Every structure is written in structure tokens, then in C-alpha cells.
Amino acid sequence: MAAGGAKPHGIPAAYRHAEAFFEMLAAERNASAHTLRAYSRDLADFGAFVSRRSRSVHDADEASVRAYLAKLVERGLSPRTAARRLSALRQFHRFLVSEGVRDDDPMSRIDAPRLGRPLPKSLSEDEVKRLIDSAATLPTPDRERLEVMLEVLYAAGLRVSELAALPLSAVARDGRFLTVRGKGNKERLVPLSLAAREALNAWQAIRKKLLPEGDTSKFLFPSRGRSGHVTPARIAQLLKALAPAAEIDPKRLSPHVLRHAFASHLVDRGADLRSVQQMLGHADIATTQIYTHVARSRLQRLVQESHPLAKVASRTKPRKA
């Protein structure tokens, strides 16, 4: 037991079974230290609330849980934070039931708050073009490296971690495809545009000259760092540094925004959603469907901005009877 009568993770000793719950999360679910700390704060906050109602986290009823969730809304907590706290409570009470500490689960009829789904940040086609054109003004070899990074991010919709760790062997002999190893160590084949292939050829010709003699790095973007390749953080820095030259707010720009632009522009131009899913490497097409919402949102905005009747309707106020 920790000093001062407190359990590990900041949970007071009075919260019986909390220690066993955290041990289960760490051992069976491989929960990170960050998750354990967050859950411990959530349980402590809930415990402080129900104690004022003469209850504890172990015997809290459904009414106490609903009152706590209402209090979170009053505090102005975001739906996402409230959902995480609810998840901590849900898992803790399921654990109590599974251990025979409780016969009932007060969370069984509690629904998670609706999070909504924010539309991903993206760039217009013109902004992407300005970004690539701006990279062309840089000196060699920075120009060739950044150009190929931009072209491949946008042409293949790669995650920045995938781009950073691309091996030379990922590029097909004819240069028409990339073999990408994504999440879950799954491989996918992604076609490359002519512009991306030309940028790859230009970079590979210079890359050989930049390597120290005898260096046989297997990475497309080698580095002297521990990983042996350029880091995702460095790629993000290079993009943000380029943003002002392209007249783009650096806050709007990241490697992932280019991935969103790739998918959004394909869907805008009528690409099959299943094909976009495969190129992005999404396990579930439901993840890819967010881009159909982006397309609909743009269409709605286009109508509001361009349709003559929409403009008339926005200027005309209804007459009073």
C-alpha cells in the first residue's frame, strides 16, 4: 500500500477492489500508464461525488450515475471527456460484477453520450497544388526530398508513419505502385500518379549521392537517427515550414491533412468508396464513409454560395402578417 493509506494510481484505500481492477487492466488488457492514470482520476472524481450522496463507488446505484453525468454536463465537460469517464465506470462495475462483489451493474442501462463526428480537416485542390509548387522553389536536395514526400502523401494517401519508414523495396520496379505496410503489419498496394513517379525518380537519383560511402540504408528517406529513417515529426515540421510560402495557415497543415485531402478529392470526383478504403488501409469501410459526409458538406456549401435562389432566400425576410 502506498504511503498515507492510498492505493496505487491515486485511488484512496477506502475504494476497495480498485487495486485489483488496475492490475487487471494492466495485465489482461495491456492498458498504458496514461490510461491507468486517467481512469484513476475518473474513479476518484466519481467517488468524491457519490460520497456526498452517502454512497461509494462500490454501491452506487443507477440514479447516482445519472446524477453524476448530469453534473459533468453542468461543469461543461466535452462529450468526449464524459464518454471516457463513463467508460472507466462501466469497466470498473463490470469488474465488480465479474468478481462477485456486486450482483447488479448500475451501468447496464446507461447510454454513452453522443460524440458526433467532426469532419476531417482538408485542403482544396488548389492549396495542394500551391504547396507542391512552393516546394519546387527550395534548393537541392531539400527540393527533391520534400517534393516526393508531398507527392506520395497526396498521391497515395499514406499515414506519415508509413511514409517515414518506407523501404526502397516498397517502390515497384516500374514505379507504378507502392507496397505499403500499414497498421497490424498488413500490406496494401497503392498506385502512384505520374507526378509522384517522376518525383520518386528525381529523389532516388540524388539520394544515392547523399549517402556516405559504404552506406547501404534500406530506407527511401534515410537518416542518421536511431530509427535509420526520417521521423514523422520531422516531416510535419518540413510541411509547416513550407505552409507560408503556399499561403496556407500552418495550423491547418499536417501530413494527415494531406491524407484527408487525398481521400476527399477522390470521393469528390466520384471514386468508389471501397477502392478508397483499400488505398487508405482502413479495416472498416465505416471509417472511410466520413469522406462522403465531407463531399455532402461541400455540396451544401456550394449550393448556399452559388445558387441564385439560395442567395435571394438569405436576403429576403418573411413579411409580418
C-alpha positions in Angstrom: 0.0 0.0 0.0 1.3 3.5 -0.8 2.2 6.0 1.9 -0.6 7.9 3.5 -3.1 5.0 3.2 -3.6 5.4 -0.6 -3.7 2.7 -3.2 -1.5 3.0 -6.3 -2.7 5.2 -9.1 -4.0 7.8 -6.6 -7.1 5.9 -5.5 -7.8 6.2 -1.8 -7.6 3.0 0.2 -11.3 3.2 1.0 -12.0 2.3 -2.6 -11.8 -1.4 -2.2 -11.0 -3.6 -5.2 -9.6 -0.6 -7.1 -6.1 -2.0 -6.9 -7.2 -5.4 -8.3 -9.1 -3.6 -11.1 -6.0 -1.7 -12.2 -3.9 -4.8 -12.0 -6.4 -6.5 -14.3 -6.3 -3.6 -16.8 -2.5 -3.6 -16.9 -2.1 -7.4 -17.1 -5.0 -8.6 -19.2 -5.7 -5.5 -21.4 -2.2 -4.1 -21.6 -3.5 -0.7 -20.5 -0.9 2.1 -20.7 0.3 4.1 -17.7 -1.6 7.1 -19.2 -4.9 5.2 -19.3 -4.4 3.9 -15.8 -3.8 7.5 -14.5 -6.8 8.8 -16.4 -9.1 6.0 -15.1 -7.9 6.5 -11.6 -8.7 10.2 -11.7 -12.2 9.3 -13.2 -12.9 6.9 -10.4 -11.7 9.3 -7.7 -13.9 12.1 -9.1 -16.9 9.8 -9.2 -16.2 8.6 -5.7 -16.0 12.1 -4.4 -19.4 12.9 -6.0 -21.3 9.8 -4.7 -19.8 10.1 -1.2 -21.8 13.3 -0.9 -24.9 11.2 -1.6 -23.8 8.7 1.2 -22.7 6.1 -1.3 -19.4 4.8 -2.6 -18.1 3.7 -6.0 -18.9 0.1 -4.9 -22.6 0.5 -4.1 -23.5 3.4 -6.4 -26.9 2.9 -8.0 -28.2 4.0 -11.4 -29.7 7.2 -10.1 -26.3 8.2 -8.7 -24.6 7.5 -12.0 -27.2 9.6 -13.9 -26.8 12.4 -11.4 -23.1 12.3 -11.8 -23.4 12.5 -15.6 -25.7 15.5 -15.3 -23.1 17.2 -13.1 -20.5 16.6 -15.7 -22.7 18.5 -18.2 -23.1 21.3 -15.7 -19.4 21.5 -15.4 -19.1 22.0 -19.2 -17.1 18.8 -19.9 -17.0 17.8 -23.5 -19.0 14.7 -24.6 -15.6 13.0 -25.4 -14.3 13.5 -21.8 -17.7 12.5 -20.4 -17.6 9.3 -22.6 -14.2 8.4 -21.2 -15.3 8.8 -17.6 -18.3 6.7 -18.4 -16.1 4.0 -19.9 -14.0 3.9 -16.7 -17.1 3.5 -14.6 -18.5 0.9 -16.9 -15.4 -1.2 -16.9 -15.0 -0.9 -13.1 -18.5 -2.0 -12.4 -18.3 -4.9 -14.9 -15.2 -6.0 -13.0 -17.0 -5.8 -9.7 -19.8 -8.0 -11.1 -17.4 -10.5 -12.6 -15.5 -10.7 -9.2 -18.8 -11.3 -7.3 -18.5 -8.1 -5.4 -21.9 -6.9 -6.8 -24.9 -8.7 -8.1 -26.1 -5.9 -10.3 -24.5 -3.4 -12.7 -25.7 0.2 -12.3 -24.2 1.0 -15.7 -26.2 -1.6 -17.7 -28.9 0.9 -18.8 -26.7 4.0 -19.1 -26.1 5.1 -22.7 -22.8 6.8 -23.7 -23.1 10.5 -24.7 -23.2 11.1 -28.4 -19.8 12.3 -29.5 -20.7 13.4 -33.0 -18.1 13.0 -35.7 -16.1 16.1 -36.7 -15.3 16.4 -40.3 -11.6 15.9 -41.0 -9.5 18.9 -41.9 -8.5 19.0 -45.5 -7.1 21.2 -48.3 -8.6 22.3 -51.6 -7.1 21.0 -54.8 -5.6 24.5 -55.4 -4.0 24.6 -52.0 -2.3 21.2 -52.6 -1.0 22.5 -55.9 0.4 25.7 -54.3 2.1 23.6 -51.6 3.8 21.4 -54.2 4.7 24.4 -56.3 6.3 26.0 -53.3 8.4 23.0 -52.6 9.9 23.4 -56.1 11.5 26.7 -55.1 13.7 25.1 -52.4 17.4 24.3 -53.1 18.6 20.8 -53.9 18.4 18.3 -52.3 15.7 19.7 -50.0 13.5 20.4 -53.0 13.6 16.8 -54.3 13.0 15.2 -51.0 10.1 17.5 -49.9 8.5 17.3 -53.4 8.5 13.5 -53.3 7.1 13.4 -49.8 4.3 15.8 -50.8 3.6 13.9 -54.0 3.5 10.5 -52.3 1.4 11.7 -49.3 -1.1 13.2 -51.6 -1.0 10.6 -54.4 -1.1 7.5 -52.2 -2.9 8.8 -49.0 -0.2 7.4 -46.7 0.0 7.8 -43.0 3.0 9.8 -42.1 4.5 6.9 -40.2 4.1 4.8 -43.3 5.9 7.4 -45.4 8.7 7.9 -43.0 9.5 4.1 -42.8 9.1 3.3 -46.5 11.9 0.9 -47.6 13.4 1.2 -51.1 11.8 -2.1 -51.8 8.4 -0.6 -51.4 8.7 1.0 -54.9 7.8 -1.4 -57.7 10.3 -1.9 -60.4 8.2 0.0 -62.9 7.5 2.7 -60.3 3.7 2.4 -60.8 2.9 1.1 -57.3 3.9 1.3 -53.7 3.8 -1.7 -51.4 2.8 -0.2 -48.0 3.0 -1.9 -44.7 0.3 -0.3 -42.5 -1.5 -0.9 -39.2 -1.5 -4.5 -38.0 1.5 -5.2 -40.2 -0.9 -5.5 -43.2 0.4 -4.8 -46.7 -1.5 -3.0 -49.4 -0.7 -2.0 -52.9 -1.3 1.7 -53.8 -1.0 3.1 -57.4 1.1 6.2 -57.9 0.4 9.1 -60.2 2.8 10.1 -63.0 3.8 13.2 -60.9 4.6 11.0 -57.9 6.6 8.6 -60.1 8.7 11.4 -61.6 9.3 12.9 -58.1 10.4 9.5 -56.9 12.9 9.1 -59.8 14.4 12.5 -59.2 14.8 11.8 -55.4 16.3 8.4 -55.9 18.9 9.7 -58.3 20.0 12.3 -55.7 19.6 10.1 -52.7 22.5 7.8 -53.8 24.8 10.8 -53.9 23.8 12.0 -50.4 24.6 8.7 -48.6 28.1 8.3 -47.1 30.3 5.9 -48.9 29.5 2.3 -47.9 26.1 3.2 -46.5 23.5 0.7 -47.6 20.4 2.1 -45.9 17.3 0.2 -46.9 15.1 3.3 -46.3 13.8 5.6 -49.0 14.3 8.6 -46.7 17.4 7.6 -44.6 18.6 9.5 -41.6 21.4 9.4 -39.1 18.9 9.0 -36.2 18.3 5.9 -34.2 15.5 4.6 -36.4 17.6 5.0 -39.5 14.9 6.9 -41.4 13.4 10.4 -41.2 10.9 10.8 -38.4 7.2 11.6 -38.7 7.8 14.7 -36.5 10.4 16.0 -38.9 8.1 15.5 -41.9 5.4 17.5 -40.1 8.0 20.3 -39.4 9.0 20.5 -43.0 5.4 20.8 -44.1 4.6 23.5 -41.6 7.7 25.5 -42.6 6.5 25.3 -46.2 3.0 26.5 -45.5 3.5 30.3 -45.5 5.1 30.1 -49.0 1.9 28.4 -50.2 -0.3 31.0 -48.4 -1.7 28.3 -46.1 -2.1 28.7 -42.3 0.5 26.3 -40.7 -2.2 25.4 -38.1 -4.2 23.9 -40.9 -1.4 21.8 -42.3 -0.1 18.4 -41.3 0.8 15.1 -43.1 -2.6 13.7 -42.0 -4.4 16.6 -43.6 -2.8 15.6 -47.0 -4.1 12.1 -46.4 -7.6 13.6 -45.9 -7.2 15.7 -49.0 -6.3 12.6 -51.0 -9.4 10.7 -49.9 -11.7 13.8 -50.1 -10.7 14.7 -53.6 -11.1 11.2 -54.8 -14.6 10.9 -53.4 -15.5 14.4 -54.8 -14.5 13.2 -58.2 -16.7 10.0 -58.0 -14.2 7.4 -56.8 -15.6 4.2 -55.5 -15.6 4.2 -51.7 -14.4 0.6 -51.4 -11.4 1.4 -53.6 -10.6 4.5 -51.4 -10.9 2.2 -48.3 -8.3 -0.2 -49.7 -5.9 2.6 -50.7 -6.2 4.2 -47.2 -5.8 0.8 -45.5 -8.9 1.2 -43.4 -10.0 -2.1 -41.9 -13.7 -1.0 -41.8 -15.4 0.9 -44.6 -17.4 2.8 -41.9 -14.1 4.7 -41.2 -13.9 5.7 -44.9 -17.5 6.8 -45.1 -16.6 10.1 -43.3 -15.5 11.3 -46.7 -19.0 11.0 -48.1 -20.0 13.4 -45.4 -17.2 15.8 -46.4 -18.5 15.6 -50.0 -22.1 16.3 -49.0 -21.0 19.2 -46.8 -19.1 20.8 -49.7 -22.1 20.3 -52.0 -24.4 22.0 -49.5 -22.0 24.9 -49.1 -21.7 25.2 -52.9 -25.5 25.5 -53.2 -25.7 28.1 -50.5 -22.9 30.2 -52.0 -23.7 29.8 -55.7 -27.4 29.1 -56.3 -29.3 32.3 -57.1 -32.4 31.3 -55.2 -30.4 30.5 -52.1 -28.9 34.0 -52.2 -32.4 35.6 -52.6 -33.8 33.5 -49.8 -31.0 34.5 -47.4 -31.6 38.2 -48.1 -35.4 38.1 -48.0 -37.1 38.3 -44.7 -40.6 36.9 -44.3 -43.3 39.6 -44.1 -45.2 40.0 -40.9 -48.9 39.2 -41.2 
